[in-house]
Structure formats: C-alpha cells, structure tokens
Amino acid sequence: MRIIGGELKRTVIPSPPGDATRPTMDRIRESIFDVLEGNLTLQTARVLDLYAGSGILSWEALSRGAQSTIMVDSSVQICRHLRAVAMDLGVSERVQIVRTDCLAYLRNATVDGIQLLFADPPYALRHCNSILGILEESPLLSDDALVVLEHGDQEYVVPTERFRAVWHGSGGACVVDIFQRVGPVA
C-alpha cells in the first residue's frame, strides 16, 4: 500500500495485522481525491475516518495537507498499528486515534467542524445508510462537509434531505458514494 499524492507521495504504508481490513484500491483512492480536491480545500480540512482499518484514506488526506484526522476503529490491534504508522510518518501531532464502535462514536461525538468524513465499514454490515441517518441531525460536520462512503455492491446508499450526491464510482465489488452536506443542522 502506497500513498499516491502530496508530501508523502510514494511512501509505503505497512498493512495492519490480520486479514480483516480491505484497504481502498489505488485507482479508487485516486478518483476519490480528484473529486475531493475539486470540492474541498484539503489543506485546512479536519477529517474523521470511521472504520479506519489501514488508515490509508487518512494518510492520503494528511499527505495532501489536511489539518488533522480522527481515526476510529473498534480493534485494539488496528489502533496500535495506526499509532505506530503515525509515529513513523511523523504526523502524530495531527492524528487522534479512538478505539470504539464507529456508530456509537457518531451518536456521542463531542467534536464539531469536521469537513471530511470517510466511512469504510465491513461490507456485510451495510452501515452506510445508518451513517447518513445519524449525520442528518448531527452537529459533527461543518455546513458543506463531504462524506465519502465506501461499501459493497449489495448496498445502495440513498441521498437524504441534508446530503446531496456529488459522485458515484465503483471498481469490482467496491462502490464509493460521495455526498455533500446541504445547509446547517436546524
């Protein structure tokens, strides 16, 4: 796994322990970041990465100048791995790692002003519509925040009143939908 853009371009990221993670493919990641860079000032973005796994989406965002990232995963081993990678990359001061259930984190988060949210839950969970539903009334995101949902081809993500579709792409069984928040929470 390699970072494909920014100051850490070509840096190899070690795979996390075990075989439970599914890092986003380079081609898909490149498409995601092309869309993001056309719709967001990445250099000042505050990022939330749910189901962080390998962390490759956060590492890519940080490489391209994101201000900070909060990486959430329920696995102790994954969180240890993410901390080690952050130290190796020299970005520890811009990374917060939280070990908890991702949906619980969304429901109870006390942070706000997140401009970019990544969520790549295990495909079998089909959590992407639940994530958008929770975010619908959450103060977590900034007004025009982008939400990148990676899911399996067996899940169809429905835009909501507060989230409009920006981009849809796929590669094999992987589907990515990018939504933008429309207006403030009432």
ZADO-1210 file (C-alpha; in nm, 4 decimals, padded with zeros to 6 digits):
<atoms>
<atom x="00.0000" y="00.0000" z="00.0000" code="MET" pos="1"/>
<atom x="00.1424" y="00.3330" z="-00.1059" code="ARG" pos="2"/>
<atom x="00.0406" y="00.6982" z="-00.0628" code="ILE" pos="3"/>
<atom x="-00.0299" y="00.8327" z="-00.4116" code="ILE" pos="4"/>
<atom x="-00.0207" y="01.2126" z="-00.3653" code="GLY" pos="5"/>
<atom x="00.1115" y="01.5008" z="-00.1604" code="GLY" pos="6"/>
<atom x="00.4215" y="01.5418" z="00.0535" code="GLU" pos="7"/>
<atom x="00.4328" y="01.1720" z="00.1491" code="LEU" pos="8"/>
<atom x="00.3786" y="01.0515" z="-00.2094" code="LYS" pos="9"/>
<atom x="00.5250" y="00.7039" z="-00.2740" code="ARG" pos="10"/>
<atom x="00.5565" y="00.6302" z="00.0996" code="THR" pos="11"/>
<atom x="00.4778" y="00.2650" z="00.1634" code="VAL" pos="12"/>
<atom x="00.2277" y="00.2061" z="00.4430" code="ILE" pos="13"/>
<atom x="00.2574" y="-00.1324" z="00.6154" code="PRO" pos="14"/>
<atom x="-00.0536" y="-00.3473" z="00.6208" code="SER" pos="15"/>
<atom x="-00.2273" y="-00.3787" z="00.9556" code="PRO" pos="16"/>
<atom x="-00.2166" y="-00.7100" z="01.1406" code="PRO" pos="17"/>
<atom x="-00.4652" y="-00.9800" z="01.0440" code="GLY" pos="18"/>
<atom x="-00.6728" y="-01.0097" z="00.7325" code="ASP" pos="19"/>
<atom x="-00.9848" y="-00.8206" z="00.8414" code="ALA" pos="20"/>
<atom x="-00.9004" y="-00.4942" z="00.6620" code="THR" pos="21"/>
<atom x="-00.9649" y="-00.4092" z="00.2993" code="ARG" pos="22"/>
<atom x="-00.7574" y="-00.1035" z="00.2007" code="PRO" pos="23"/>
<atom x="-00.9065" y="00.1202" z="-00.0682" code="THR" pos="24"/>
<atom x="-00.7523" y="00.0372" z="-00.4062" code="MET" pos="25"/>
<atom x="-00.5134" y="00.2945" z="-00.5577" code="ASP" pos="26"/>
<atom x="-00.7362" y="00.3599" z="-00.8609" code="ARG" pos="27"/>
<atom x="-01.0443" y="00.4205" z="-00.6452" code="ILE" pos="28"/>
<atom x="-00.8454" y="00.6324" z="-00.3984" code="ARG" pos="29"/>
<atom x="-00.7098" y="00.8473" z="-00.6802" code="GLU" pos="30"/>
<atom x="-01.0643" y="00.9060" z="-00.8095" code="SER" pos="31"/>
<atom x="-01.1874" y="00.9925" z="-00.4591" code="ILE" pos="32"/>
<atom x="-00.9139" y="01.2505" z="-00.4068" code="PHE" pos="33"/>
<atom x="-00.9672" y="01.4025" z="-00.7529" code="ASP" pos="34"/>
<atom x="-01.3313" y="01.4642" z="-00.6552" code="VAL" pos="35"/>
<atom x="-01.2380" y="01.5892" z="-00.3074" code="LEU" pos="36"/>
<atom x="-00.9812" y="01.8354" z="-00.4366" code="GLU" pos="37"/>
<atom x="-01.2444" y="01.9805" z="-00.6725" code="GLY" pos="38"/>
<atom x="-01.4954" y="02.0290" z="-00.3885" code="ASN" pos="39"/>
<atom x="-01.2914" y="02.0975" z="-00.0739" code="LEU" pos="40"/>
<atom x="-00.9844" y="02.2859" z="00.0399" code="THR" pos="41"/>
<atom x="-00.7980" y="01.9835" z="00.1655" code="LEU" pos="42"/>
<atom x="-00.5104" y="02.1900" z="00.3091" code="GLN" pos="43"/>
<atom x="-00.7208" y="02.3060" z="00.6032" code="THR" pos="44"/>
<atom x="-00.9608" y="02.0136" z="00.6378" code="ALA" pos="45"/>
<atom x="-01.0418" y="01.8406" z="00.9630" code="ARG" pos="46"/>
<atom x="-01.1000" y="01.4721" z="00.8856" code="VAL" pos="47"/>
<atom x="-01.2916" y="01.1922" z="01.0579" code="LEU" pos="48"/>
<atom x="-01.2090" y="00.8383" z="00.9407" code="ASP" pos="49"/>
<atom x="-01.4576" y="00.5746" z="01.0608" code="LEU" pos="50"/>
<atom x="-01.3674" y="00.2056" z="01.0389" code="TYR" pos="51"/>
<atom x="-01.0149" y="00.3333" z="00.9783" code="ALA" pos="52"/>
<atom x="-00.8551" y="-00.0081" z="00.9174" code="GLY" pos="53"/>
<atom x="-00.5278" y="00.0525" z="00.7350" code="SER" pos="54"/>
<atom x="-00.5761" y="00.4281" z="00.7691" code="GLY" pos="55"/>
<atom x="-00.4833" y="00.4781" z="00.4038" code="ILE" pos="56"/>
<atom x="-00.7559" y="00.7391" z="00.3427" code="LEU" pos="57"/>
<atom x="-00.6390" y="00.9447" z="00.6421" code="SER" pos="58"/>
<atom x="-00.2709" y="00.9066" z="00.5500" code="TRP" pos="59"/>
<atom x="-00.3547" y="01.0218" z="00.1968" code="GLU" pos="60"/>
<atom x="-00.5513" y="01.3233" z="00.3297" code="ALA" pos="61"/>
<atom x="-00.2699" y="01.4198" z="00.5688" code="LEU" pos="62"/>
<atom x="-00.0145" y="01.3838" z="00.2892" code="SER" pos="63"/>
<atom x="-00.2202" y="01.6286" z="00.0840" code="ARG" pos="64"/>
<atom x="-00.2266" y="01.8834" z="00.3664" code="GLY" pos="65"/>
<atom x="-00.5277" y="01.8022" z="00.5844" code="ALA" pos="66"/>
<atom x="-00.5023" y="01.9814" z="00.9176" code="GLN" pos="67"/>
<atom x="-00.5859" y="01.6793" z="01.1332" code="SER" pos="68"/>
<atom x="-00.7636" y="01.3453" z="01.1405" code="THR" pos="69"/>
<atom x="-00.9535" y="01.1452" z="01.3969" code="ILE" pos="70"/>
<atom x="-00.9280" y="00.7750" z="01.3180" code="MET" pos="71"/>
<atom x="-01.1906" y="00.5488" z="01.4751" code="VAL" pos="72"/>
<atom x="-01.1765" y="00.1698" z="01.4814" code="ASP" pos="73"/>
<atom x="-01.3018" y="-00.0938" z="01.7240" code="SER" pos="74"/>
<atom x="-00.9915" y="-00.3168" z="01.7045" code="SER" pos="75"/>
<atom x="-00.7159" y="-00.2811" z="01.9644" code="VAL" pos="76"/>
<atom x="-00.4588" y="-00.4236" z="01.7195" code="GLN" pos="77"/>
<atom x="-00.5629" y="-00.1834" z="01.4423" code="ILE" pos="78"/>
<atom x="-00.5422" y="00.1168" z="01.6764" code="CYS" pos="79"/>
<atom x="-00.1936" y="00.0147" z="01.7911" code="ARG" pos="80"/>
<atom x="-00.0890" y="-00.0227" z="01.4289" code="HIS" pos="81"/>
<atom x="-00.2308" y="00.3203" z="01.3377" code="LEU" pos="82"/>
<atom x="-00.0394" y="00.4837" z="01.6253" code="ARG" pos="83"/>
<atom x="00.2844" y="00.3200" z="01.5088" code="ALA" pos="84"/>
<atom x="00.2302" y="00.4330" z="01.1496" code="VAL" pos="85"/>
<atom x="00.1522" y="00.7900" z="01.2635" code="ALA" pos="86"/>
<atom x="00.4829" y="00.7949" z="01.4544" code="MET" pos="87"/>
<atom x="00.6741" y="00.6509" z="01.1560" code="ASP" pos="88"/>
<atom x="00.5233" y="00.9119" z="00.9221" code="LEU" pos="89"/>
<atom x="00.5968" y="01.1964" z="01.1672" code="GLY" pos="90"/>
<atom x="00.2320" y="01.3062" z="01.1824" code="VAL" pos="91"/>
<atom x="00.1386" y="01.2010" z="01.5375" code="SER" pos="92"/>
<atom x="00.0548" y="01.5576" z="01.6411" code="GLU" pos="93"/>
<atom x="-00.2109" y="01.5727" z="01.3656" code="ARG" pos="94"/>
<atom x="-00.3697" y="01.2346" z="01.4460" code="VAL" pos="95"/>
<atom x="-00.6116" y="01.1264" z="01.7171" code="GLN" pos="96"/>
<atom x="-00.6918" y="00.7543" z="01.7377" code="ILE" pos="97"/>
<atom x="-01.0090" y="00.6398" z="01.9118" code="VAL" pos="98"/>
<atom x="-01.0892" y="00.2759" z="01.9826" code="ARG" pos="99"/>
<atom x="-01.4659" y="00.2360" z="01.9954" code="THR" pos="100"/>
<atom x="-01.7664" y="00.1283" z="01.7932" code="ASP" pos="101"/>
<atom x="-01.7999" y="00.3682" z="01.4996" code="CYS" pos="102"/>
<atom x="-02.1774" y="00.4135" z="01.5126" code="LEU" pos="103"/>
<atom x="-02.1597" y="00.4781" z="01.8881" code="ALA" pos="104"/>
<atom x="-01.8848" y="00.7334" z="01.8233" code="TYR" pos="105"/>
<atom x="-02.1054" y="00.9137" z="01.5706" code="LEU" pos="106"/>
<atom x="-02.4007" y="00.9223" z="01.8086" code="ARG" pos="107"/>
<atom x="-02.1943" y="01.0531" z="02.1026" code="ASN" pos="108"/>
<atom x="-01.9145" y="01.2596" z="01.9433" code="ALA" pos="109"/>
<atom x="-01.8399" y="01.5918" z="02.1077" code="THR" pos="110"/>
<atom x="-01.6263" y="01.7303" z="01.8238" code="VAL" pos="111"/>
<atom x="-01.7617" y="01.9571" z="01.5523" code="ASP" pos="112"/>
<atom x="-01.6386" y="02.1307" z="01.2393" code="GLY" pos="113"/>
<atom x="-01.5416" y="01.8107" z="01.0578" code="ILE" pos="114"/>
<atom x="-01.5087" y="01.8959" z="00.6887" code="GLN" pos="115"/>
<atom x="-01.4374" y="01.5491" z="00.5517" code="LEU" pos="116"/>
<atom x="-01.5696" y="01.2162" z="00.6761" code="LEU" pos="117"/>
<atom x="-01.4572" y="00.8770" z="00.5467" code="PHE" pos="118"/>
<atom x="-01.6517" y="00.5634" z="00.6340" code="ALA" pos="119"/>
<atom x="-01.5492" y="00.2219" z="00.5039" code="ASP" pos="120"/>
<atom x="-01.7411" y="-00.0297" z="00.7170" code="PRO" pos="121"/>
<atom x="-01.7171" y="-00.4024" z="00.6522" code="PRO" pos="122"/>
<atom x="-01.9421" y="-00.4561" z="00.3511" code="TYR" pos="123"/>
<atom x="-02.1547" y="-00.7204" z="00.5262" code="ALA" pos="124"/>
<atom x="-02.2631" y="-00.4665" z="00.7923" code="LEU" pos="125"/>
<atom x="-02.4327" y="-00.2368" z="00.5400" code="ARG" pos="126"/>
<atom x="-02.3918" y="00.0629" z="00.7729" code="HIS" pos="127"/>
<atom x="-02.3715" y="00.3447" z="00.5163" code="CYS" pos="128"/>
<atom x="-02.7405" y="00.4434" z="00.5227" code="ASN" pos="129"/>
<atom x="-02.7301" y="00.4337" z="00.9037" code="SER" pos="130"/>
<atom x="-02.4263" y="00.6623" z="00.8997" code="ILE" pos="131"/>
<atom x="-02.6027" y="00.9186" z="00.6784" code="LEU" pos="132"/>
<atom x="-02.9113" y="00.8936" z="00.9005" code="GLY" pos="133"/>
<atom x="-02.7110" y="00.9692" z="01.2151" code="ILE" pos="134"/>
<atom x="-02.5301" y="01.2563" z="01.0413" code="LEU" pos="135"/>
<atom x="-02.8610" y="01.4046" z="00.9245" code="GLU" pos="136"/>
<atom x="-02.9116" y="01.5890" z="01.2558" code="GLU" pos="137"/>
<atom x="-02.5593" y="01.5740" z="01.3970" code="SER" pos="138"/>
<atom x="-02.3593" y="01.8916" z="01.4699" code="PRO" pos="139"/>
<atom x="-02.0412" y="01.6926" z="01.3963" code="LEU" pos="140"/>
<atom x="-01.9973" y="01.8159" z="01.0376" code="LEU" pos="141"/>
<atom x="-01.9383" y="02.1645" z="00.9018" code="SER" pos="142"/>
<atom x="-02.2115" y="02.3045" z="00.6750" code="ASP" pos="143"/>
<atom x="-02.0600" y="02.1972" z="00.3400" code="ASP" pos="144"/>
<atom x="-01.8758" y="01.8880" z="00.4635" code="ALA" pos="145"/>
<atom x="-01.8095" y="01.5951" z="00.2326" code="LEU" pos="146"/>
<atom x="-01.8920" y="01.2374" z="00.3306" code="VAL" pos="147"/>
<atom x="-01.7146" y="00.9533" z="00.1488" code="VAL" pos="148"/>
<atom x="-01.8890" y="00.6179" z="00.1923" code="LEU" pos="149"/>
<atom x="-01.7213" y="00.3018" z="00.0666" code="GLU" pos="150"/>
<atom x="-01.9471" y="-00.0025" z="00.0580" code="HIS" pos="151"/>
<atom x="-02.0218" y="-00.3258" z="-00.1217" code="GLY" pos="152"/>
<atom x="-02.2274" y="-00.3527" z="-00.4375" code="ASP" pos="153"/>
<atom x="-02.5094" y="-00.5138" z="-00.2369" code="GLN" pos="154"/>
<atom x="-02.5826" y="-00.1857" z="-00.0562" code="GLU" pos="155"/>
<atom x="-02.7478" y="00.1132" z="-00.2205" code="TYR" pos="156"/>
<atom x="-02.6975" y="00.4424" z="-00.0371" code="VAL" pos="157"/>
<atom x="-02.9917" y="00.6808" z="-00.0589" code="VAL" pos="158"/>
<atom x="-02.9323" y="01.0590" z="-00.0560" code="PRO" pos="159"/>
<atom x="-03.1147" y="01.2361" z="00.2261" code="THR" pos="160"/>
<atom x="-03.2653" y="01.5792" z="00.2744" code="GLU" pos="161"/>
<atom x="-02.9375" y="01.7149" z="00.4114" code="ARG" pos="162"/>
<atom x="-02.6939" y="01.5245" z="00.1847" code="PHE" pos="163"/>
<atom x="-02.6760" y="01.5568" z="-00.1910" code="ARG" pos="164"/>
<atom x="-02.4871" y="01.3110" z="-00.4104" code="ALA" pos="165"/>
<atom x="-02.1637" y="01.4515" z="-00.5539" code="VAL" pos="166"/>
<atom x="-02.0018" y="01.1421" z="-00.7081" code="TRP" pos="167"/>
<atom x="-02.0585" y="00.7695" z="-00.7518" code="HIS" pos="168"/>
<atom x="-01.7888" y="00.5277" z="-00.8612" code="GLY" pos="169"/>
<atom x="-01.7120" y="00.1591" z="-00.8462" code="SER" pos="170"/>
<atom x="-01.4448" y="-00.0991" z="-00.9043" code="GLY" pos="171"/>
<atom x="-01.5318" y="-00.4655" z="-00.8711" code="GLY" pos="172"/>
<atom x="-01.7417" y="-00.5191" z="-00.5591" code="ALA" pos="173"/>
<atom x="-01.6313" y="-00.1812" z="-00.4174" code="CYS" pos="174"/>
<atom x="-01.8685" y="00.1135" z="-00.4535" code="VAL" pos="175"/>
<atom x="-01.7938" y="00.4683" z="-00.3399" code="VAL" pos="176"/>
<atom x="-02.0517" y="00.7417" z="-00.2921" code="ASP" pos="177"/>
<atom x="-01.9543" y="01.0976" z="-00.2047" code="ILE" pos="178"/>
<atom x="-02.2176" y="01.3244" z="-00.0521" code="PHE" pos="179"/>
<atom x="-02.2080" y="01.6890" z="00.0468" code="GLN" pos="180"/>
<atom x="-02.3944" y="01.8331" z="00.3404" code="ARG" pos="181"/>
<atom x="-02.6530" y="02.0871" z="00.2299" code="VAL" pos="182"/>
<atom x="-02.7002" y="02.3650" z="00.4820" code="GLY" pos="183"/>
<atom x="-02.6764" y="02.3775" z="00.8598" code="PRO" pos="184"/>
<atom x="-02.8448" y="02.1496" z="01.1101" code="VAL" pos="185"/>
<atom x="-03.1783" y="02.3026" z="01.2154" code="ALA" pos="186"/>
</atoms>
